[in-house]
Amino acid sequence: MMMINENLKVMKEESTANSLNPLTAIEIAVDTSYVASQNGNNISQGIYMMDNQEANGSSGEGTLELHTCCNVGSLIGFKCVPINALGTTGDTVEITGFTISQGSVFSAAGQPVKQSNGSYWIGQALNTGTQTYQIQIKVTVGILHPVSYFVNWDPFITAQ
């Protein structure tokens, strides 16, 4: 279906039937200046994970060790955003992938999938249980001579 926007340009309208609206949201805020100061190595702080499932039993918010608790069948949105205490602009953070370390909450059919914006992925909890998964991100700092760092860590998810 086509529509005309406020600038009188014809735009393709996205079908609401195809829109995914995850009920479980995981936000990952990355202190890009800290990651750069560590050259992307041994990152044990500066990455803050949080979700909207604390009432459902989630724990570890504000750390790398978020343990998300959600319902079986839930769509789970993963969003990554840069933060920088120095106030510089141009830094970006992008999720580059997921690896399952242990468990089968996602299974192959629910494995997170990259959306059009690389900083947003959607997965689905298809099985009851607890799973350790590894998330990988790319942190790019600087504008004139950007430098990229790749960081990964192992949070948890429980579907009940």
C-alpha positions in Angstrom: 0.0 0.0 0.0 1.2 3.5 -0.8 0.7 6.7 1.1 1.6 10.3 0.8 3.6 11.9 3.6 3.4 15.6 4.8 6.0 16.6 2.1 3.8 15.2 -0.6 6.2 12.3 -1.3 4.8 8.9 -2.1 6.0 6.4 0.5 5.5 2.7 0.9 3.5 2.0 4.0 4.5 -0.9 6.2 1.9 -3.4 6.9 0.8 -3.5 10.5 0.2 -7.2 10.2 4.0 -7.7 9.6 5.0 -5.4 12.5 6.5 -7.1 15.5 5.9 -5.6 18.9 7.9 -7.5 21.5 6.4 -7.5 25.0 9.8 -8.2 26.5 12.3 -5.3 25.9 16.0 -5.5 26.6 17.9 -2.3 26.4 21.7 -2.2 26.3 23.4 1.1 27.0 27.1 1.2 26.2 29.5 3.7 27.6 31.5 4.1 24.4 34.3 6.2 25.9 34.9 3.6 28.6 35.1 0.8 26.0 37.5 2.8 23.9 39.7 3.6 27.0 40.0 -0.1 27.5 40.7 -0.8 23.8 37.7 -3.1 23.9 39.5 -5.6 26.2 38.4 -7.1 29.4 35.1 -5.2 29.6 33.5 -5.9 32.9 31.7 -2.6 33.3 30.5 0.3 31.1 27.7 -1.8 29.6 24.3 -1.5 31.3 21.6 -4.0 30.5 18.0 -3.6 31.6 14.6 -5.0 30.7 10.9 -4.4 31.4 10.4 -7.7 33.2 11.5 -7.0 36.8 8.0 -7.7 38.0 8.3 -11.1 36.3 11.5 -11.9 38.2 14.3 -10.4 36.2 17.5 -9.5 38.0 20.9 -8.0 37.5 19.7 -4.8 35.9 22.4 -2.3 35.2 25.1 -5.0 34.7 26.4 -7.3 32.1 24.8 -10.2 33.8 21.1 -9.4 33.2 18.9 -12.4 33.9 15.7 -11.8 32.0 12.5 -13.7 33.0 9.7 -13.8 30.4 6.8 -15.9 29.4 7.1 -18.8 26.9 6.1 -17.5 23.5 7.2 -13.9 24.2 8.9 -11.9 21.5 12.0 -10.3 22.9 13.4 -7.0 21.5 17.1 -6.3 22.0 18.1 -2.6 21.5 21.6 -1.2 21.8 22.4 2.5 22.4 25.6 4.5 22.8 26.2 6.7 25.8 29.3 8.8 26.2 30.2 10.8 29.4 32.5 13.0 27.3 29.6 14.2 25.3 31.2 13.6 21.9 29.0 12.7 19.0 29.2 10.2 16.3 29.8 7.1 18.4 27.7 4.1 17.4 26.8 0.7 18.8 25.5 -2.2 16.8 24.5 -5.8 17.8 26.5 -8.1 15.5 25.2 -11.5 16.7 24.1 -14.0 19.3 25.5 -17.4 20.2 23.8 -19.9 22.4 26.1 -21.1 25.2 23.8 -23.3 27.1 20.0 -24.1 27.1 17.3 -24.0 24.4 14.9 -21.2 25.3 15.2 -19.7 21.9 15.8 -22.9 19.8 16.7 -22.4 16.2 13.3 -21.0 15.3 13.4 -18.3 18.0 17.0 -17.2 17.6 17.2 -13.4 17.5 17.1 -11.8 14.0 18.6 -8.5 13.0 16.0 -5.9 12.0 16.6 -3.1 9.5 18.4 -1.1 12.2 21.5 -3.1 13.2 21.1 -1.9 16.8 17.7 -3.7 17.1 17.1 -7.5 17.0 14.0 -9.6 17.8 14.0 -13.1 19.2 11.3 -15.4 20.7 11.3 -17.6 23.8 9.9 -20.8 22.5 10.8 -23.3 25.3 10.5 -23.3 29.1 13.8 -23.2 30.9 17.0 -21.1 31.4 19.5 -20.3 28.7 22.9 -18.6 28.7 23.5 -16.7 25.5 26.4 -14.6 24.2 25.7 -11.3 22.7 28.3 -9.6 20.5 28.4 -5.9 19.8 30.4 -3.5 17.6 31.3 -0.2 19.3 32.6 2.5 16.9 34.1 5.7 18.3 35.3 8.8 16.6 34.2 10.7 13.4 37.3 11.6 11.5 39.2 8.3 12.1 36.6 5.9 13.5 37.9 3.0 15.5 35.7 -0.1 16.1 35.9 -2.5 19.1 34.1 -5.8 19.3 32.8 -6.9 22.7 30.8 -9.9 23.9 29.4 -11.2 27.2 27.0 -13.9 28.5 23.6 -12.8 30.0 20.8 -15.2 30.8 17.1 -15.7 30.0 14.5 -17.8 31.7 11.1 -18.6 30.0 8.3 -19.8 32.3 
